[in-house]
Amino acid sequence: MLTAYNYMEYIVTDELEKLLPSAEALCKCQKCKLDITVWVLNRLPPKYVVSEKGRMYTKLGEQNMQFRVDVIRELTKAILYVSKNPRH
Ligand SMILES: [Zn+2]
C-alpha cells in the first residue's frame, strides 16, 4: 500500500543519532529524543514523498543536502533546549 511519508522525519532521526555522541549534557532517553525530533519537525517544512512499506519512491537528490543543513541547525538548538529543560 502506498502512503505519504514525511521524509523530514527520516532525516531528523538520522542526523539526531549522529549528533547524540557529542551532546554530553543531553539525556538520551527515548522521551528526550522524541522531544527533540518533534521540536525540529514543527519548525521545518514537511517534505512528503510517496512511500511503500518504508521504501521511498521519490528521490530528493541534491536538495537533500540543503535539508540536512537546516535540520542540523535546528537539531543543535533543540538539543540545547532539551538539555536545559528535560520534561521529566
Ligand atoms: Zn530523558
PDB file of the backbone (N, CA, C, O) and the ligand in Angstrom, with CONECT records:
HET     ZN  A 101       1
ATOM      1  N   MET A   1       0.835  -1.195   0.000  1.00  0.00           N
ATOM      2  CA  MET A   1       0.000   0.000   0.000  1.00  0.00           C
ATOM      3  C   MET A   1       0.876   1.255   0.000  1.00  0.00           C
ATOM      4  O   MET A   1       1.866   1.340   0.727  1.00  0.00           O
ATOM      5  N   LEU A   2       0.495   2.210  -0.820  1.00  0.00           N
ATOM      6  CA  LEU A   2       1.254   3.451  -0.891  1.00  0.00           C
ATOM      7  C   LEU A   2       0.803   4.419   0.198  1.00  0.00           C
ATOM      8  O   LEU A   2      -0.387   4.532   0.490  1.00  0.00           O
ATOM      9  N   THR A   3       1.744   5.096   0.778  1.00  0.00           N
ATOM     10  CA  THR A   3       1.406   6.097   1.791  1.00  0.00           C
ATOM     11  C   THR A   3       2.225   7.362   1.553  1.00  0.00           C
ATOM     12  O   THR A   3       3.238   7.346   0.854  1.00  0.00           O
ATOM     13  N   ALA A   4       1.758   8.459   2.154  1.00  0.00           N
ATOM     14  CA  ALA A   4       2.530   9.692   2.132  1.00  0.00           C
ATOM     15  C   ALA A   4       3.416   9.681   3.376  1.00  0.00           C
ATOM     16  O   ALA A   4       2.929   9.507   4.494  1.00  0.00           O
ATOM     17  N   TYR A   5       4.698   9.866   3.176  1.00  0.00           N
ATOM     18  CA  TYR A   5       5.648   9.806   4.279  1.00  0.00           C
ATOM     19  C   TYR A   5       6.438  11.107   4.334  1.00  0.00           C
ATOM     20  O   TYR A   5       6.934  11.588   3.316  1.00  0.00           O
ATOM     21  N   ASN A   6       6.546  11.664   5.521  1.00  0.00           N
ATOM     22  CA  ASN A   6       7.316  12.898   5.667  1.00  0.00           C
ATOM     23  C   ASN A   6       8.812  12.557   5.749  1.00  0.00           C
ATOM     24  O   ASN A   6       9.311  12.081   6.769  1.00  0.00           O
ATOM     25  N   TYR A   7       9.481  12.811   4.667  1.00  0.00           N
ATOM     26  CA  TYR A   7      10.899  12.469   4.553  1.00  0.00           C
ATOM     27  C   TYR A   7      11.752  13.188   5.605  1.00  0.00           C
ATOM     28  O   TYR A   7      12.822  12.711   5.983  1.00  0.00           O
ATOM     29  N   MET A   8      11.260  14.343   6.070  1.00  0.00           N
ATOM     30  CA  MET A   8      11.977  15.072   7.114  1.00  0.00           C
ATOM     31  C   MET A   8      12.133  14.218   8.368  1.00  0.00           C
ATOM     32  O   MET A   8      13.135  14.325   9.076  1.00  0.00           O
ATOM     33  N   GLU A   9      11.152  13.377   8.640  1.00  0.00           N
ATOM     34  CA  GLU A   9      11.244  12.511   9.823  1.00  0.00           C
ATOM     35  C   GLU A   9      12.486  11.625   9.741  1.00  0.00           C
ATOM     36  O   GLU A   9      13.206  11.427  10.720  1.00  0.00           O
ATOM     37  N   TYR A  10      12.705  11.107   8.546  1.00  0.00           N
ATOM     38  CA  TYR A  10      13.857  10.241   8.329  1.00  0.00           C
ATOM     39  C   TYR A  10      15.165  11.015   8.547  1.00  0.00           C
ATOM     40  O   TYR A  10      16.070  10.545   9.236  1.00  0.00           O
ATOM     41  N   ILE A  11      15.245  12.201   7.950  1.00  0.00           N
ATOM     42  CA  ILE A  11      16.495  12.974   8.059  1.00  0.00           C
ATOM     43  C   ILE A  11      16.732  13.427   9.501  1.00  0.00           C
ATOM     44  O   ILE A  11      17.855  13.359  10.000  1.00  0.00           O
ATOM     45  N   VAL A  12      15.668  13.888  10.167  1.00  0.00           N
ATOM     46  CA  VAL A  12      15.823  14.366  11.539  1.00  0.00           C
ATOM     47  C   VAL A  12      16.302  13.227  12.445  1.00  0.00           C
ATOM     48  O   VAL A  12      17.211  13.417  13.253  1.00  0.00           O
ATOM     49  N   THR A  13      15.694  12.053  12.312  1.00  0.00           N
ATOM     50  CA  THR A  13      16.080  10.904  13.135  1.00  0.00           C
ATOM     51  C   THR A  13      17.527  10.500  12.847  1.00  0.00           C
ATOM     52  O   THR A  13      18.305  10.225  13.760  1.00  0.00           O
ATOM     53  N   ASP A  14      17.864  10.470  11.569  1.00  0.00           N
ATOM     54  CA  ASP A  14      19.199  10.075  11.133  1.00  0.00           C
ATOM     55  C   ASP A  14      20.268  11.035  11.667  1.00  0.00           C
ATOM     56  O   ASP A  14      21.287  10.600  12.202  1.00  0.00           O
ATOM     57  N   GLU A  15      20.030  12.338  11.519  1.00  0.00           N
ATOM     58  CA  GLU A  15      21.015  13.330  11.963  1.00  0.00           C
ATOM     59  C   GLU A  15      21.090  13.395  13.487  1.00  0.00           C
ATOM     60  O   GLU A  15      22.163  13.629  14.043  1.00  0.00           O
ATOM     61  N   LEU A  16      19.961  13.190  14.165  1.00  0.00           N
ATOM     62  CA  LEU A  16      19.977  13.207  15.631  1.00  0.00           C
ATOM     63  C   LEU A  16      20.889  12.098  16.159  1.00  0.00           C
ATOM     64  O   LEU A  16      21.678  12.326  17.076  1.00  0.00           O
ATOM     65  N   GLU A  17      20.784  10.908  15.586  1.00  0.00           N
ATOM     66  CA  GLU A  17      21.630   9.799  16.024  1.00  0.00           C
ATOM     67  C   GLU A  17      23.115  10.121  15.849  1.00  0.00           C
ATOM     68  O   GLU A  17      23.948   9.693  16.649  1.00  0.00           O
ATOM     69  N   LYS A  18      23.438  10.873  14.805  1.00  0.00           N
ATOM     70  CA  LYS A  18      24.843  11.243  14.567  1.00  0.00           C
ATOM     71  C   LYS A  18      25.323  12.284  15.579  1.00  0.00           C
ATOM     72  O   LYS A  18      26.494  12.300  15.959  1.00  0.00           O
ATOM     73  N   LEU A  19      24.391  13.166  16.018  1.00  0.00           N
ATOM     74  CA  LEU A  19      24.782  14.249  16.929  1.00  0.00           C
ATOM     75  C   LEU A  19      24.812  13.803  18.395  1.00  0.00           C
ATOM     76  O   LEU A  19      25.488  14.421  19.217  1.00  0.00           O
ATOM     77  N   LEU A  20      24.087  12.743  18.720  1.00  0.00           N
ATOM     78  CA  LEU A  20      23.961  12.329  20.118  1.00  0.00           C
ATOM     79  C   LEU A  20      25.283  12.112  20.852  1.00  0.00           C
ATOM     80  O   LEU A  20      25.430  12.569  21.986  1.00  0.00           O
ATOM     81  N   PRO A  21      26.259  11.419  20.229  1.00  0.00           N
ATOM     82  CA  PRO A  21      27.505  11.153  20.975  1.00  0.00           C
ATOM     83  C   PRO A  21      28.208  12.433  21.451  1.00  0.00           C
ATOM     84  O   PRO A  21      28.897  12.411  22.471  1.00  0.00           O
ATOM     85  N   SER A  22      28.041  13.546  20.723  1.00  0.00           N
ATOM     86  CA  SER A  22      28.732  14.774  21.129  1.00  0.00           C
ATOM     87  C   SER A  22      27.863  15.658  22.030  1.00  0.00           C
ATOM     88  O   SER A  22      28.324  16.689  22.521  1.00  0.00           O
ATOM     89  N   ALA A  23      26.614  15.258  22.245  1.00  0.00           N
ATOM     90  CA  ALA A  23      25.716  16.046  23.108  1.00  0.00           C
ATOM     91  C   ALA A  23      25.815  15.533  24.535  1.00  0.00           C
ATOM     92  O   ALA A  23      24.955  14.788  25.005  1.00  0.00           O
ATOM     93  N   GLU A  24      26.883  15.945  25.220  1.00  0.00           N
ATOM     94  CA  GLU A  24      27.187  15.342  26.522  1.00  0.00           C
ATOM     95  C   GLU A  24      26.172  15.674  27.609  1.00  0.00           C
ATOM     96  O   GLU A  24      25.912  14.856  28.490  1.00  0.00           O
ATOM     97  N   ALA A  25      25.596  16.877  27.548  1.00  0.00           N
ATOM     98  CA  ALA A  25      24.673  17.297  28.604  1.00  0.00           C
ATOM     99  C   ALA A  25      23.265  16.732  28.417  1.00  0.00           C
ATOM    100  O   ALA A  25      22.397  16.882  29.277  1.00  0.00           O
ATOM    101  N   LEU A  26      23.065  16.088  27.286  1.00  0.00           N
ATOM    102  CA  LEU A  26      21.706  15.660  26.950  1.00  0.00           C
ATOM    103  C   LEU A  26      21.360  14.280  27.504  1.00  0.00           C
ATOM    104  O   LEU A  26      22.147  13.338  27.413  1.00  0.00           O
ATOM    105  N   CYS A  27      20.146  14.184  28.087  1.00  0.00           N
ATOM    106  CA  CYS A  27      19.598  12.889  28.468  1.00  0.00           C
ATOM    107  C   CYS A  27      19.268  12.133  27.179  1.00  0.00           C
ATOM    108  O   CYS A  27      18.676  12.701  26.262  1.00  0.00           O
ATOM    109  N   LYS A  28      19.648  10.853  27.106  1.00  0.00           N
ATOM    110  CA  LYS A  28      19.486  10.105  25.854  1.00  0.00           C
ATOM    111  C   LYS A  28      18.279   9.157  25.871  1.00  0.00           C
ATOM    112  O   LYS A  28      18.217   8.219  25.076  1.00  0.00           O
ATOM    113  N   CYS A  29      17.332   9.397  26.765  1.00  0.00           N
ATOM    114  CA  CYS A  29      16.173   8.502  26.806  1.00  0.00           C
ATOM    115  C   CYS A  29      15.266   8.765  25.602  1.00  0.00           C
ATOM    116  O   CYS A  29      15.401   9.778  24.915  1.00  0.00           O
ATOM    117  N   GLN A  30      14.345   7.838  25.362  1.00  0.00           N
ATOM    118  CA  GLN A  30      13.508   7.963  24.170  1.00  0.00           C
ATOM    119  C   GLN A  30      12.621   9.203  24.226  1.00  0.00           C
ATOM    120  O   GLN A  30      12.342   9.824  23.200  1.00  0.00           O
ATOM    121  N   LYS A  31      12.180   9.560  25.440  1.00  0.00           N
ATOM    122  CA  LYS A  31      11.308  10.728  25.587  1.00  0.00           C
ATOM    123  C   LYS A  31      12.040  12.003  25.155  1.00  0.00           C
ATOM    124  O   LYS A  31      11.486  12.821  24.419  1.00  0.00           O
ATOM    125  N   CYS A  32      13.256  12.165  25.604  1.00  0.00           N
ATOM    126  CA  CYS A  32      14.017  13.360  25.244  1.00  0.00           C
ATOM    127  C   CYS A  32      14.349  13.366  23.749  1.00  0.00           C
ATOM    128  O   CYS A  32      14.297  14.414  23.106  1.00  0.00           O
ATOM    129  N   LYS A  33      14.687  12.203  23.201  1.00  0.00           N
ATOM    130  CA  LYS A  33      14.990  12.139  21.770  1.00  0.00           C
ATOM    131  C   LYS A  33      13.761  12.498  20.946  1.00  0.00           C
ATOM    132  O   LYS A  33      13.863  13.187  19.931  1.00  0.00           O
ATOM    133  N   LEU A  34      12.591  12.023  21.392  1.00  0.00           N
ATOM    134  CA  LEU A  34      11.365  12.350  20.666  1.00  0.00           C
ATOM    135  C   LEU A  34      10.992  13.822  20.830  1.00  0.00           C
ATOM    136  O   LEU A  34      10.479  14.441  19.898  1.00  0.00           O
ATOM    137  N   ASP A  35      11.248  14.380  22.010  1.00  0.00           N
ATOM    138  CA  ASP A  35      11.009  15.812  22.215  1.00  0.00           C
ATOM    139  C   ASP A  35      11.817  16.623  21.204  1.00  0.00           C
ATOM    140  O   ASP A  35      11.310  17.579  20.618  1.00  0.00           O
ATOM    141  N   ILE A  36      13.059  16.239  21.009  1.00  0.00           N
ATOM    142  CA  ILE A  36      13.938  16.940  20.064  1.00  0.00           C
ATOM    143  C   ILE A  36      13.419  16.764  18.637  1.00  0.00           C
ATOM    144  O   ILE A  36      13.355  17.725  17.870  1.00  0.00           O
ATOM    145  N   THR A  37      13.053  15.541  18.289  1.00  0.00           N
ATOM    146  CA  THR A  37      12.548  15.255  16.942  1.00  0.00           C
ATOM    147  C   THR A  37      11.306  16.087  16.638  1.00  0.00           C
ATOM    148  O   THR A  37      11.198  16.680  15.565  1.00  0.00           O
ATOM    149  N   VAL A  38      10.377  16.128  17.579  1.00  0.00           N
ATOM    150  CA  VAL A  38       9.129  16.886  17.395  1.00  0.00           C
ATOM    151  C   VAL A  38       9.411  18.384  17.306  1.00  0.00           C
ATOM    152  O   VAL A  38       8.828  19.088  16.481  1.00  0.00           O
ATOM    153  N   TRP A  39      10.307  18.861  18.161  1.00  0.00           N
ATOM    154  CA  TRP A  39      10.696  20.282  18.175  1.00  0.00           C
ATOM    155  C   TRP A  39      11.173  20.699  16.792  1.00  0.00           C
ATOM    156  O   TRP A  39      10.765  21.740  16.276  1.00  0.00           O
ATOM    157  N   VAL A  40      12.038  19.887  16.194  1.00  0.00           N
ATOM    158  CA  VAL A  40      12.606  20.218  14.885  1.00  0.00           C
ATOM    159  C   VAL A  40      11.550  20.080  13.781  1.00  0.00           C
ATOM    160  O   VAL A  40      11.444  20.942  12.909  1.00  0.00           O
ATOM    161  N   LEU A  41      10.776  18.995  13.823  1.00  0.00           N
ATOM    162  CA  LEU A  41       9.779  18.774  12.767  1.00  0.00           C
ATOM    163  C   LEU A  41       8.715  19.874  12.750  1.00  0.00           C
ATOM    164  O   LEU A  41       8.168  20.190  11.694  1.00  0.00           O
ATOM    165  N   ASN A  42       8.425  20.447  13.898  1.00  0.00           N
ATOM    166  CA  ASN A  42       7.439  21.522  13.952  1.00  0.00           C
ATOM    167  C   ASN A  42       7.990  22.852  13.469  1.00  0.00           C
ATOM    168  O   ASN A  42       7.231  23.795  13.249  1.00  0.00           O
ATOM    169  N   ARG A  43       9.305  22.938  13.301  1.00  0.00           N
ATOM    170  CA  ARG A  43       9.914  24.199  12.872  1.00  0.00           C
ATOM    171  C   ARG A  43      10.406  24.186  11.438  1.00  0.00           C
ATOM    172  O   ARG A  43      10.805  25.224  10.908  1.00  0.00           O
ATOM    173  N   LEU A  44      10.382  23.025  10.806  1.00  0.00           N
ATOM    174  CA  LEU A  44      10.835  22.951   9.418  1.00  0.00           C
ATOM    175  C   LEU A  44       9.671  22.479   8.546  1.00  0.00           C
ATOM    176  O   LEU A  44       8.816  21.722   9.007  1.00  0.00           O
ATOM    177  N   PRO A  45       9.637  22.922   7.296  1.00  0.00           N
ATOM    178  CA  PRO A  45       8.536  22.489   6.425  1.00  0.00           C
ATOM    179  C   PRO A  45       8.624  20.987   6.145  1.00  0.00           C
ATOM    180  O   PRO A  45       9.717  20.456   5.948  1.00  0.00           O
ATOM    181  N   PRO A  46       7.479  20.306   6.126  1.00  0.00           N
ATOM    182  CA  PRO A  46       7.499  18.872   5.825  1.00  0.00           C
ATOM    183  C   PRO A  46       7.863  18.640   4.365  1.00  0.00           C
ATOM    184  O   PRO A  46       7.635  19.500   3.515  1.00  0.00           O
ATOM    185  N   LYS A  47       8.432  17.471   4.082  1.00  0.00           N
ATOM    186  CA  LYS A  47       8.755  17.089   2.698  1.00  0.00           C
ATOM    187  C   LYS A  47       8.145  15.719   2.469  1.00  0.00           C
ATOM    188  O   LYS A  47       8.761  14.689   2.743  1.00  0.00           O
ATOM    189  N   TYR A  48       6.921  15.729   1.961  1.00  0.00           N
ATOM    190  CA  TYR A  48       6.250  14.446   1.772  1.00  0.00           C
ATOM    191  C   TYR A  48       6.692  13.756   0.493  1.00  0.00           C
ATOM    192  O   TYR A  48       6.849  14.382  -0.555  1.00  0.00           O
ATOM    193  N   VAL A  49       6.887  12.453   0.609  1.00  0.00           N
ATOM    194  CA  VAL A  49       7.223  11.625  -0.543  1.00  0.00           C
ATOM    195  C   VAL A  49       6.262  10.438  -0.557  1.00  0.00           C
ATOM    196  O   VAL A  49       5.645  10.111   0.457  1.00  0.00           O
ATOM    197  N   VAL A  50       6.146   9.795  -1.728  1.00  0.00           N
ATOM    198  CA  VAL A  50       5.320   8.601  -1.827  1.00  0.00           C
ATOM    199  C   VAL A  50       6.164   7.413  -1.394  1.00  0.00           C
ATOM    200  O   VAL A  50       7.286   7.220  -1.864  1.00  0.00           O
ATOM    201  N   SER A  51       5.610   6.634  -0.502  1.00  0.00           N
ATOM    202  CA  SER A  51       6.371   5.541   0.082  1.00  0.00           C
ATOM    203  C   SER A  51       5.541   4.258   0.076  1.00  0.00           C
ATOM    204  O   SER A  51       4.322   4.299   0.237  1.00  0.00           O
ATOM    205  N   GLU A  52       6.201   3.135  -0.109  1.00  0.00           N
ATOM    206  CA  GLU A  52       5.535   1.848   0.023  1.00  0.00           C
ATOM    207  C   GLU A  52       6.358   0.982   0.961  1.00  0.00           C
ATOM    208  O   GLU A  52       7.517   0.673   0.683  1.00  0.00           O
ATOM    209  N   LYS A  53       5.750   0.596   2.071  1.00  0.00           N
ATOM    210  CA  LYS A  53       6.419  -0.244   3.071  1.00  0.00           C
ATOM    211  C   LYS A  53       7.794   0.303   3.440  1.00  0.00           C
ATOM    212  O   LYS A  53       8.781  -0.430   3.486  1.00  0.00           O
ATOM    213  N   GLY A  54       7.833   1.605   3.702  1.00  0.00           N
ATOM    214  CA  GLY A  54       9.077   2.202   4.152  1.00  0.00           C
ATOM    215  C   GLY A  54      10.059   2.523   3.047  1.00  0.00           C
ATOM    216  O   GLY A  54      11.094   3.139   3.298  1.00  0.00           O
ATOM    217  N   ARG A  55       9.750   2.109   1.814  1.00  0.00           N
ATOM    218  CA  ARG A  55      10.657   2.401   0.715  1.00  0.00           C
ATOM    219  C   ARG A  55      10.245   3.703   0.044  1.00  0.00           C
ATOM    220  O   ARG A  55       9.085   3.870  -0.334  1.00  0.00           O
ATOM    221  N   MET A  56      11.181   4.617  -0.104  1.00  0.00           N
ATOM    222  CA  MET A  56      10.871   5.913  -0.686  1.00  0.00           C
ATOM    223  C   MET A  56      10.935   5.838  -2.205  1.00  0.00           C
ATOM    224  O   MET A  56      11.918   5.362  -2.773  1.00  0.00           O
ATOM    225  N   TYR A  57       9.865   6.317  -2.861  1.00  0.00           N
ATOM    226  CA  TYR A  57       9.854   6.324  -4.315  1.00  0.00           C
ATOM    227  C   TYR A  57      10.407   7.620  -4.880  1.00  0.00           C
ATOM    228  O   TYR A  57      11.053   7.631  -5.928  1.00  0.00           O
ATOM    229  N   THR A  58      10.148   8.699  -4.180  1.00  0.00           N
ATOM    230  CA  THR A  58      10.604   9.989  -4.684  1.00  0.00           C
ATOM    231  C   THR A  58      12.055  10.195  -4.277  1.00  0.00           C
ATOM    232  O   THR A  58      12.405  10.068  -3.104  1.00  0.00           O
ATOM    233  N   LYS A  59      12.872  10.504  -5.227  1.00  0.00           N
ATOM    234  CA  LYS A  59      14.265  10.797  -4.902  1.00  0.00           C
ATOM    235  C   LYS A  59      14.432  12.307  -4.788  1.00  0.00           C
ATOM    236  O   LYS A  59      14.070  13.058  -5.693  1.00  0.00           O
ATOM    237  N   LEU A  60      14.979  12.730  -3.674  1.00  0.00           N
ATOM    238  CA  LEU A  60      15.077  14.176  -3.459  1.00  0.00           C
ATOM    239  C   LEU A  60      16.404  14.736  -3.955  1.00  0.00           C
ATOM    240  O   LEU A  60      16.555  15.950  -4.095  1.00  0.00           O
ATOM    241  N   GLY A  61      17.344  13.874  -4.214  1.00  0.00           N
ATOM    242  CA  GLY A  61      18.599  14.279  -4.843  1.00  0.00           C
ATOM    243  C   GLY A  61      19.367  15.349  -4.103  1.00  0.00           C
ATOM    244  O   GLY A  61      19.528  15.285  -2.884  1.00  0.00           O
ATOM    245  N   GLU A  62      19.840  16.334  -4.846  1.00  0.00           N
ATOM    246  CA  GLU A  62      20.725  17.354  -4.285  1.00  0.00           C
ATOM    247  C   GLU A  62      20.057  18.195  -3.204  1.00  0.00           C
ATOM    248  O   GLU A  62      20.710  18.664  -2.272  1.00  0.00           O
ATOM    249  N   GLN A  63      18.747  18.376  -3.344  1.00  0.00           N
ATOM    250  CA  GLN A  63      18.028  19.159  -2.336  1.00  0.00           C
ATOM    251  C   GLN A  63      18.250  18.573  -0.957  1.00  0.00           C
ATOM    252  O   GLN A  63      18.256  19.287   0.046  1.00  0.00           O
ATOM    253  N   ASN A  64      18.429  17.277  -0.923  1.00  0.00           N
ATOM    254  CA  ASN A  64      18.678  16.550   0.306  1.00  0.00           C
ATOM    255  C   ASN A  64      19.740  17.225   1.171  1.00  0.00           C
ATOM    256  O   ASN A  64      19.611  17.290   2.393  1.00  0.00           O
ATOM    257  N   MET A  65      20.788  17.725   0.524  1.00  0.00           N
ATOM    258  CA  MET A  65      21.884  18.316   1.280  1.00  0.00           C
ATOM    259  C   MET A  65      21.453  19.595   1.987  1.00  0.00           C
ATOM    260  O   MET A  65      21.846  19.826   3.131  1.00  0.00           O
ATOM    261  N   GLN A  66      20.656  20.426   1.330  1.00  0.00           N
ATOM    262  CA  GLN A  66      20.202  21.652   1.977  1.00  0.00           C
ATOM    263  C   GLN A  66      19.268  21.324   3.140  1.00  0.00           C
ATOM    264  O   GLN A  66      19.309  21.994   4.172  1.00  0.00           O
ATOM    265  N   PHE A  67      18.427  20.301   2.984  1.00  0.00           N
ATOM    266  CA  PHE A  67      17.573  19.873   4.093  1.00  0.00           C
ATOM    267  C   PHE A  67      18.435  19.549   5.293  1.00  0.00           C
ATOM    268  O   PHE A  67      18.148  19.963   6.416  1.00  0.00           O
ATOM    269  N   ARG A  68      19.490  18.806   5.041  1.00  0.00           N
ATOM    270  CA  ARG A  68      20.324  18.347   6.160  1.00  0.00           C
ATOM    271  C   ARG A  68      20.973  19.520   6.892  1.00  0.00           C
ATOM    272  O   ARG A  68      21.088  19.496   8.118  1.00  0.00           O
ATOM    273  N   VAL A  69      21.393  20.532   6.162  1.00  0.00           N
ATOM    274  CA  VAL A  69      21.986  21.714   6.799  1.00  0.00           C
ATOM    275  C   VAL A  69      20.959  22.368   7.725  1.00  0.00           C
ATOM    276  O   VAL A  69      21.273  22.727   8.860  1.00  0.00           O
ATOM    277  N   ASP A  70      19.727  22.518   7.226  1.00  0.00           N
ATOM    278  CA  ASP A  70      18.664  23.125   8.037  1.00  0.00           C
ATOM    279  C   ASP A  70      18.349  22.253   9.243  1.00  0.00           C
ATOM    280  O   ASP A  70      18.171  22.751  10.355  1.00  0.00           O
ATOM    281  N   VAL A  71      18.283  20.949   9.014  1.00  0.00           N
ATOM    282  CA  VAL A  71      17.947  20.011  10.093  1.00  0.00           C
ATOM    283  C   VAL A  71      19.017  20.058  11.184  1.00  0.00           C
ATOM    284  O   VAL A  71      18.692  20.091  12.371  1.00  0.00           O
ATOM    285  N   ILE A  72      20.284  20.060  10.789  1.00  0.00           N
ATOM    286  CA  ILE A  72      21.371  20.072  11.778  1.00  0.00           C
ATOM    287  C   ILE A  72      21.339  21.374  12.588  1.00  0.00           C
ATOM    288  O   ILE A  72      21.570  21.364  13.797  1.00  0.00           O
ATOM    289  N   ARG A  73      21.050  22.491  11.915  1.00  0.00           N
ATOM    290  CA  ARG A  73      20.965  23.780  12.616  1.00  0.00           C
ATOM    291  C   ARG A  73      19.850  23.747  13.665  1.00  0.00           C
ATOM    292  O   ARG A  73      20.057  24.166  14.803  1.00  0.00           O
ATOM    293  N   GLU A  74      18.677  23.252  13.286  1.00  0.00           N
ATOM    294  CA  GLU A  74      17.554  23.194  14.228  1.00  0.00           C
ATOM    295  C   GLU A  74      17.788  22.144  15.312  1.00  0.00           C
ATOM    296  O   GLU A  74      17.403  22.341  16.465  1.00  0.00           O
ATOM    297  N   LEU A  75      18.417  21.033  14.944  1.00  0.00           N
ATOM    298  CA  LEU A  75      18.715  19.988  15.931  1.00  0.00           C
ATOM    299  C   LEU A  75      19.640  20.518  17.018  1.00  0.00           C
ATOM    300  O   LEU A  75      19.468  20.213  18.198  1.00  0.00           O
ATOM    301  N   THR A  76      20.618  21.311  16.609  1.00  0.00           N
ATOM    302  CA  THR A  76      21.561  21.874  17.565  1.00  0.00           C
ATOM    303  C   THR A  76      20.834  22.741  18.584  1.00  0.00           C
ATOM    304  O   THR A  76      21.130  22.688  19.778  1.00  0.00           O
ATOM    305  N   LYS A  77      19.866  23.551  18.103  1.00  0.00           N
ATOM    306  CA  LYS A  77      19.072  24.380  19.010  1.00  0.00           C
ATOM    307  C   LYS A  77      18.199  23.516  19.915  1.00  0.00           C
ATOM    308  O   LYS A  77      18.096  23.768  21.116  1.00  0.00           O
ATOM    309  N   ALA A  78      17.575  22.505  19.335  1.00  0.00           N
ATOM    310  CA  ALA A  78      16.672  21.633  20.100  1.00  0.00           C
ATOM    311  C   ALA A  78      17.433  20.874  21.185  1.00  0.00           C
ATOM    312  O   ALA A  78      16.934  20.714  22.299  1.00  0.00           O
ATOM    313  N   ILE A  79      18.644  20.407  20.859  1.00  0.00           N
ATOM    314  CA  ILE A  79      19.451  19.670  21.836  1.00  0.00           C
ATOM    315  C   ILE A  79      19.798  20.584  23.015  1.00  0.00           C
ATOM    316  O   ILE A  79      19.731  20.173  24.173  1.00  0.00           O
ATOM    317  N   LEU A  80      20.167  21.822  22.701  1.00  0.00           N
ATOM    318  CA  LEU A  80      20.471  22.781  23.771  1.00  0.00           C
ATOM    319  C   LEU A  80      19.246  23.006  24.662  1.00  0.00           C
ATOM    320  O   LEU A  80      19.341  23.003  25.889  1.00  0.00           O
ATOM    321  N   TYR A  81      18.104  23.198  24.018  1.00  0.00           N
ATOM    322  CA  TYR A  81      16.875  23.483  24.756  1.00  0.00           C
ATOM    323  C   TYR A  81      16.490  22.305  25.652  1.00  0.00           C
ATOM    324  O   TYR A  81      16.212  22.488  26.837  1.00  0.00           O
ATOM    325  N   VAL A  82      16.473  21.101  25.087  1.00  0.00           N
ATOM    326  CA  VAL A  82      16.040  19.924  25.856  1.00  0.00           C
ATOM    327  C   VAL A  82      17.072  19.570  26.937  1.00  0.00           C
ATOM    328  O   VAL A  82      16.705  19.071  28.001  1.00  0.00           O
ATOM    329  N   SER A  83      18.346  19.823  26.672  1.00  0.00           N
ATOM    330  CA  SER A  83      19.375  19.589  27.702  1.00  0.00           C
ATOM    331  C   SER A  83      19.084  20.414  28.953  1.00  0.00           C
ATOM    332  O   SER A  83      19.258  19.945  30.078  1.00  0.00           O
ATOM    333  N   LYS A  84      18.638  21.651  28.733  1.00  0.00           N
ATOM    334  CA  LYS A  84      18.377  22.552  29.851  1.00  0.00           C
ATOM    335  C   LYS A  84      16.993  22.371  30.449  1.00  0.00           C
ATOM    336  O   LYS A  84      16.764  22.688  31.616  1.00  0.00           O
ATOM    337  N   ASN A  85      16.062  21.853  29.633  1.00  0.00           N
ATOM    338  CA  ASN A  85      14.672  21.724  30.078  1.00  0.00           C
ATOM    339  C   ASN A  85      14.116  20.320  29.873  1.00  0.00           C
ATOM    340  O   ASN A  85      13.104  20.166  29.190  1.00  0.00           O
ATOM    341  N   PRO A  86      14.742  19.292  30.442  1.00  0.00           N
ATOM    342  CA  PRO A  86      14.171  17.943  30.254  1.00  0.00           C
ATOM    343  C   PRO A  86      12.793  17.899  30.918  1.00  0.00           C
ATOM    344  O   PRO A  86      12.591  18.462  31.995  1.00  0.00           O
ATOM    345  N   ARG A  87      11.850  17.222  30.258  1.00  0.00           N
ATOM    346  CA  ARG A  87      10.480  17.235  30.750  1.00  0.00           C
ATOM    347  C   ARG A  87      10.178  16.040  31.650  1.00  0.00           C
ATOM    348  O   ARG A  87       9.063  15.520  31.642  1.00  0.00           O
ATOM    349  N   HIS A  88      11.169  15.608  32.422  1.00  0.00           N
ATOM    350  CA  HIS A  88      10.923  14.512  33.368  1.00  0.00           C
ATOM    351  C   HIS A  88      11.933  14.585  34.490  1.00  0.00           C
ATOM    352  O   HIS A  88      11.907  13.755  35.399  1.00  0.00           O
TER     353      HIS A  88
HETATM  354 ZN    ZN A 101      15.274  11.926  29.087  1.00  0.00          ZN2+
END
